[in-house]
Amino acid sequence: MKTPEIKALSIQELKEKNLAMDEELFNLRFQAQMGQLSNPVRLRVVRRDIARIKTMITQKTAAQAASTDPKNK
């Protein structure tokens, strides 16, 4: 996934996407251990996508908290 695609998603959609990517990473790791992984680069791509998604969740949560914080007004 590209960063603009990730930015367009809501926090709930990001969390759902994160769960799906975690499951995919688990399956890829399992395939790698069994020697059945056809595309080893996919592991790196999925790990980086998970990192992007988690970063965006953190940023959006912080922005949401800052906008509702009465101390900032």
Buried (B, 14 or more C-beta within 10 A) or exposed (E): BEEEEBEEBEEEEBBEBBEEBEEBBEEBBEBEEEEEBEEEEBBEEBBEBBEBBBEBBEEBEEEEEEEEEEEEE
